[in-house]
Amino acid sequence: MTKGAAPDVTGFAGFPDQQGRFFRALAKNQNREWFLAHKHEYEQGWAAPMRVLLEEVLTKVARTFPEHELGDPKVFRIFRDVRFARDKSPYKTHVAGYLPLARTERRLPGPVVLYLHLGTDTYVGAGHWMMDPAQLERYRAALLDERRGAELERILAKLAKSGFTVGSHHSLKKVPRGVDPEHPRAELLKRKGLVVEFPGFSRGMIVSRVLVDWLVKQTKAAAPLVEWLARATG
């Protein structure tokens, strides 16, 4: 294990290397024997630090969300669900985790405060990636409401000026039925989810505590969007 790879009592100390060599090797060795022989590299170098990192960010951003309590951090399993997939590779080639809003009942996921994905590819962002039909209906109703829709526009405009990029799981080619194609929020109404990717990410950050401060800063900046989505789709 290289310096900075394992968590310590003071908090997040970094992931093993900025290139994600473990995941690049795993991509070439998608078999149980190889994974079991190298499982400790994943657990100690990636999964455990991810948990520590998310816990630390949670303590630093919780007060930024006055309307909603935050839930416990989640780290995804490395095993892929291949039941309906053409690609039967058993292992993901990344580690991923997120900070959710607290749930008072068991239901489909809502917007997340922070999503972090590191490996052969990377993504860092926040928002609601894919809405279920009821959530999507409420989201569109909020957009069509002049006050709430204008509020979201202001939030996104401010984030865009800071370098955040808007995205979603899927977007329609046309506006939903019954909506004016020239509606000022037509592009947002086409989306079936709404997320922002954080600006300025560098792989070099992941091997040190620099990543903590950067995540905290960007998560706080995106908080108004997450709060808006929680109010709109909850």
RODO-2510 file (C-alpha; in nm, 4 decimals, decimal comma):
residues 234
     n   res          X          Y          Z
     1     m     0,0000     0,0000     0,0000
     2     t     0,1416     0,3359    -0,0974
     3     k     0,1520     0,6386     0,1239
     4     g    -0,1877     0,7995     0,1702
     5     a    -0,3792     0,4878     0,0632
     6     a    -0,5437     0,3884     0,3905
     7     p    -0,7705     0,5907     0,6168
     8     d    -0,6484     0,6905     0,9621
     9     v    -0,8023     0,8217     1,2808
    10     t    -0,7709     1,1830     1,1670
    11     g    -0,9890     1,1341     0,8593
    12     f    -0,9460     1,0852     0,4880
    13     a    -0,5805     1,0555     0,3825
    14     g    -0,6154     0,9821     0,0102
    15     f    -0,6688     0,7006    -0,2368
    16     p    -0,3716     0,4854    -0,3498
    17     d    -0,2952     0,6502    -0,6824
    18     q    -0,4468     0,9019    -0,9179
    19     q    -0,4457     0,6678    -1,2162
    20     g    -0,6670     0,4004    -1,0600
    21     r    -0,4281     0,1215    -1,1513
    22     f    -0,6264    -0,1369    -0,9557
    23     f    -0,9357    -0,0738    -1,1702
    24     r    -0,7390    -0,0766    -1,4935
    25     a    -0,5982    -0,4152    -1,3978
    26     l    -0,9436    -0,5364    -1,2943
    27     a    -1,0823    -0,4375    -1,6352
    28     k    -0,8346    -0,6813    -1,7903
    29     n    -0,8932    -0,9554    -1,5311
    30     q    -1,2668    -0,9952    -1,4975
    31     n    -1,2574    -1,3239    -1,3090
    32     r    -1,3166    -1,4353    -0,9536
    33     e    -0,9683    -1,5783    -0,8964
    34     w    -0,7916    -1,2525    -0,9792
    35     f    -1,0351    -1,0423    -0,7804
    36     l    -1,0083    -1,2563    -0,4671
    37     a    -0,6280    -1,2419    -0,4871
    38     h    -0,6427    -0,8606    -0,5031
    39     k    -0,9566    -0,7938    -0,3011
    40     h    -0,7594    -0,6365    -0,0157
    41     e    -0,6325    -0,3691    -0,2573
    42     y    -0,9895    -0,2688    -0,3308
    43     e    -1,1151    -0,2868     0,0268
    44     q    -0,8209    -0,1091     0,1909
    45     g    -0,7250     0,1266    -0,0881
    46     w    -1,0617     0,2311    -0,2303
    47     a    -1,3751     0,1182    -0,0458
    48     a    -1,2564     0,2033     0,3063
    49     p    -1,1168     0,5475     0,2137
    50     m    -1,4390     0,6235     0,0244
    51     r    -1,6420     0,5587     0,3411
    52     v    -1,4122     0,7782     0,5491
    53     l    -1,4187     1,0537     0,2875
    54     l    -1,7971     1,0607     0,2649
    55     e    -1,8329     1,0612     0,6432
    56     e    -1,5973     1,3560     0,6701
    57     v    -1,7705     1,5544     0,3967
    58     l    -2,1047     1,4802     0,5634
    59     t    -1,9960     1,6412     0,8909
    60     k    -1,8773     1,9524     0,7046
    61     v    -2,1820     2,0112     0,4819
    62     a    -2,4781     1,8994     0,6951
    63     r    -2,5629     2,2532     0,8099
    64     t    -2,5706     2,3705     0,4486
    65     f    -2,9023     2,1861     0,4025
    66     p    -3,1408     2,3615     0,6444
    67     e    -3,4571     2,2075     0,5026
    68     h    -3,3468     1,8435     0,4991
    69     e    -3,1440     1,6112     0,7166
    70     l    -2,8737     1,4100     0,5469
    71     g    -2,8706     1,0308     0,5496
    72     d    -2,5832     0,7936     0,6077
    73     p    -2,3176     0,7752     0,3342
    74     k    -2,3488     0,4823     0,0940
    75     v    -2,0735     0,2974    -0,0935
    76     f    -2,1891     0,0833    -0,3839
    77     r    -2,0955    -0,2835    -0,4140
    78     i    -1,8285    -0,3611    -0,6719
    79     f    -2,0321    -0,6502    -0,8117
    80     r    -2,2303    -0,5764    -1,1271
    81     d    -2,5908    -0,6824    -1,1757
    82     v    -2,5562    -0,8810    -1,4970
    83     r    -2,8991    -1,0470    -1,5025
    84     f    -3,0257    -0,8401    -1,7965
    85     a    -2,6953    -0,7065    -1,9287
    86     r    -2,5239    -0,8056    -2,2504
    87     d    -2,1899    -0,7433    -2,0821
    88     k    -2,1497    -1,0232    -1,8271
    89     s    -1,8327    -0,8826    -1,6688
    90     p    -1,8847    -0,9494    -1,2971
    91     y    -1,7031    -0,6458    -1,1521
    92     k    -1,7371    -0,2706    -1,1854
    93     t    -1,4189    -0,0892    -1,2802
    94     h    -1,4731     0,1939    -1,0325
    95     v    -1,5593     0,2672    -0,6728
    96     a    -1,8637     0,4866    -0,6164
    97     g    -2,0454     0,6336    -0,3219
    98     y    -2,2902     0,9078    -0,2371
    99     l    -2,4429     1,1232     0,0340
   100     p    -2,8241     1,1001     0,0302
   101     l    -3,0939     1,3024     0,1948
   102     a    -3,2462     1,1226     0,4934
   103     r    -3,5480     0,9052     0,4192
   104     t    -3,8497     0,8760     0,6482
   105     e    -3,9930     0,5875     0,4495
   106     r    -3,8773     0,3232     0,2061
   107     r    -3,9065     0,4568    -0,1481
   108     l    -3,7182     0,5169    -0,4700
   109     p    -3,4053     0,7331    -0,4429
   110     g    -3,4375     1,1078    -0,4564
   111     p    -3,1771     1,3772    -0,5170
   112     v    -2,8319     1,3177    -0,3722
   113     v    -2,6097     1,5750    -0,2057
   114     l    -2,2922     1,4290    -0,3554
   115     y    -2,2065     1,1427    -0,5907
   116     l    -1,8431     1,0411    -0,6366
   117     h    -1,7269     0,7865    -0,8958
   118     l    -1,3566     0,7001    -0,9355
   119     g    -1,1851     0,4356    -1,1464
   120     t    -1,1281     0,3859    -1,5180
   121     d    -1,3609     0,6846    -1,5560
   122     t    -1,4611     0,9584    -1,3139
   123     y    -1,7662     1,1655    -1,2271
   124     v    -1,8432     1,3991    -0,9384
   125     g    -2,1768     1,5718    -0,9046
   126     a    -2,5099     1,6172    -0,7287
   127     g    -2,8803     1,6155    -0,8102
   128     h    -3,1474     1,3678    -0,9189
   129     w    -3,0109     1,1401    -1,1901
   130     m    -3,3285     0,9561    -1,2914
   131     m    -3,6807     1,0301    -1,1667
   132     d    -3,9626     0,7800    -1,1420
   133     p    -4,2930     0,8747    -1,3145
   134     a    -4,4485     1,0365    -1,0060
   135     q    -4,1333     1,2338    -0,9286
   136     l    -4,1053     1,3430    -1,2912
   137     e    -4,4653     1,4651    -1,2902
   138     r    -4,3998     1,6757    -0,9796
   139     y    -4,0730     1,8067    -1,1265
   140     r    -4,2487     1,9239    -1,4420
   141     a    -4,5287     2,0838    -1,2416
   142     a    -4,2689     2,2801    -1,0444
   143     l    -4,1021     2,3942    -1,3671
   144     l    -4,4339     2,5106    -1,5083
   145     d    -4,5027     2,7109    -1,1942
   146     e    -4,3674     3,0572    -1,2656
   147     r    -4,2245     3,1230    -0,9202
   148     r    -4,0639     2,7818    -0,8669
   149     g    -3,9486     2,7503    -1,2267
   150     a    -3,7828     3,0919    -1,2202
   151     e    -3,6121     2,9995    -0,8926
   152     l    -3,4538     2,6930    -1,0551
   153     e    -3,3385     2,9005    -1,3511
   154     r    -3,1611     3,1400    -1,1157
   155     i    -2,9950     2,8522    -0,9310
   156     l    -2,8708     2,6908    -1,2514
   157     a    -2,7508     3,0211    -1,3959
   158     k    -2,5402     3,0845    -1,0861
   159     l    -2,3954     2,7327    -1,0998
   160     a    -2,3188     2,7678    -1,4704
   161     k    -2,1192     3,0842    -1,4006
   162     s    -1,9105     2,8809    -1,1543
   163     g    -1,8415     2,6110    -1,4142
   164     f    -2,1015     2,3477    -1,3199
   165     t    -2,2411     2,1428    -1,6105
   166     v    -2,6062     2,0348    -1,6298
   167     g    -2,6924     1,6766    -1,7221
   168     s    -2,9473     1,3974    -1,6758
   169     h    -2,9958     1,0265    -1,7357
   170     h    -3,2231     1,0835    -2,0322
   171     s    -3,3802     1,3744    -2,2193
   172     l    -3,6786     1,3749    -2,4527
   173     k    -3,6443     1,5009    -2,8092
   174     k    -3,9598     1,7084    -2,7688
   175     v    -4,1307     1,8780    -2,4767
   176     p    -4,3943     1,6701    -2,2920
   177     r    -4,7406     1,6571    -2,4469
   178     g    -4,9431     1,9694    -2,3795
   179     v    -4,6411     2,1926    -2,3214
   180     d    -4,5643     2,4847    -2,5521
   181     p    -4,2445     2,3992    -2,7490
   182     e    -4,1446     2,7648    -2,7046
   183     h    -4,1768     2,7533    -2,3258
   184     p    -3,8787     2,9370    -2,1698
   185     r    -3,7898     2,6249    -1,9699
   186     a    -3,8474     2,3802    -2,2557
   187     e    -3,5009     2,2220    -2,2309
   188     l    -3,5430     2,1546    -1,8600
   189     l    -3,8912     2,0137    -1,9203
   190     k    -3,7464     1,7597    -2,1648
   191     r    -3,5174     1,6161    -1,8992
   192     k    -3,6131     1,3046    -1,6995
   193     g    -3,3646     1,3907    -1,4274
   194     l    -3,1437     1,6841    -1,3340
   195     v    -2,7850     1,6788    -1,2089
   196     v    -2,4828     1,9051    -1,2149
   197     e    -2,1265     1,7884    -1,2630
   198     f    -1,8763     1,9652    -1,0393
   199     p    -1,6166     2,1885    -1,2081
   200     g    -1,2407     2,1730    -1,1743
   201     f    -1,1947     1,8071    -1,0832
   202     s    -0,8395     1,6763    -1,1133
   203     r    -0,7276     1,3184    -1,0591
   204     g    -0,4275     1,4545    -0,8734
   205     m    -0,6573     1,5603    -0,5900
   206     i    -0,7626     1,2087    -0,4979
   207     v    -0,4325     1,1115    -0,3363
   208     s    -0,4472     1,3782    -0,0647
   209     r    -0,6750     1,5695     0,1689
   210     v    -0,7118     1,8399    -0,0945
   211     l    -1,0067     1,6353    -0,2174
   212     v    -1,1990     1,6904     0,1073
   213     d    -1,1982     2,0698     0,0878
   214     w    -1,2777     2,0670    -0,2842
   215     l    -1,5757     1,8343    -0,2365
   216     v    -1,7064     2,0406     0,0538
   217     k    -1,6835     2,3631    -0,1470
   218     q    -1,8611     2,2235    -0,4535
   219     t    -2,1240     2,0368    -0,2504
   220     k    -2,2155     2,3560    -0,0659
   221     a    -2,2393     2,5431    -0,3963
   222     a    -2,4790     2,2806    -0,5365
   223     a    -2,6915     2,2688    -0,2183
   224     p    -2,9627     2,5095    -0,3447
   225     l    -3,0242     2,2818    -0,6430
   226     v    -3,0519     1,9721    -0,4256
   227     e    -3,2916     2,1516    -0,1895
   228     w    -3,5051     2,2686    -0,4829
   229     l    -3,5231     1,9175    -0,6262
   230     a    -3,6131     1,7682    -0,2891
   231     r    -3,8968     2,0151    -0,2462
   232     a    -4,0177     1,9675    -0,6023
   233     t    -4,0059     1,5894    -0,6325
   234     g    -4,0501     1,4743    -0,2703
***
